Amino acid sequence: MLYYLENIELIECKTCGHARYKPKTSRGRILIVYRKLRYFSIPPRLYRLFMSPKIVEHTTWHHSHDMVDGVMVHLFDGKT
């Protein structure tokens, strides 16, 4: 469950009832969450990925390769 917008104040999951925070320890009043969702922006990562000509060659292979004698070389060659 994503604790966001209207669910930001909840302490337990609406579906299964699992606690959002770990039990309190000797750290005092600090609440420690079980898991955090981290968001990594995709466009900058793709930009860096396609900066290298070698990587571009591998990532676009399925678009530029030719099928030889009906032999399946890649999943792209198969019928869906």
C-alpha positions in Angstrom: 0.0 0.0 0.0 1.2 3.5 -0.9 0.9 5.9 2.0 0.2 9.0 0.0 -2.4 11.8 -0.2 -5.5 10.6 1.7 -3.6 7.6 3.2 -0.6 9.6 4.5 -1.8 9.5 8.2 -2.6 5.8 8.3 -0.6 3.5 10.6 -1.7 0.1 9.2 -2.4 -1.2 5.8 -6.0 -1.1 4.7 -5.9 -4.4 3.0 -3.9 -6.7 5.3 -3.6 -4.8 8.5 0.2 -4.9 8.6 1.9 -2.2 10.6 3.5 0.7 8.7 6.2 1.2 11.3 8.6 -1.2 13.1 8.0 -1.6 16.8 9.6 1.1 18.9 13.1 0.4 20.2 15.5 2.2 22.4 15.8 5.0 19.8 12.9 6.7 21.5 10.2 8.6 19.6 11.6 8.0 16.0 9.3 5.9 13.9 11.1 3.6 11.5 9.1 2.5 8.4 9.3 -1.1 7.1 9.8 -0.1 3.5 10.3 3.1 1.5 9.4 3.8 -2.1 12.1 5.7 -3.9 11.5 7.2 -7.2 14.2 7.6 -9.8 13.4 9.8 -12.7 13.6 7.8 -16.0 14.4 10.4 -18.6 17.9 11.4 -17.2 18.8 7.7 -16.9 17.7 7.0 -20.5 19.6 10.0 -21.7 22.8 8.8 -20.0 22.2 5.3 -21.4 21.9 6.4 -25.0 25.0 8.6 -24.8 27.2 5.6 -25.5 27.2 4.4 -29.2 28.0 0.8 -28.0 25.0 0.6 -25.7 22.7 2.1 -28.3 23.8 -0.6 -30.7 22.8 -3.3 -28.2 19.5 -1.7 -27.1 18.2 -1.2 -30.7 19.4 -4.6 -32.0 15.9 -6.1 -32.1 14.8 -3.3 -34.5 17.7 -3.4 -36.9 18.5 -7.2 -37.2 17.4 -9.4 -40.0 15.9 -12.8 -39.6 18.0 -15.5 -41.3 16.3 -18.5 -42.9 13.3 -18.5 -40.5 15.6 -19.3 -37.5 14.4 -17.8 -34.3 17.4 -15.8 -32.9 15.5 -13.5 -30.6 12.0 -13.5 -29.1 11.3 -10.7 -31.5 11.4 -13.3 -34.3 8.6 -15.4 -32.9 4.9 -15.2 -33.7 2.6 -13.9 -31.0 
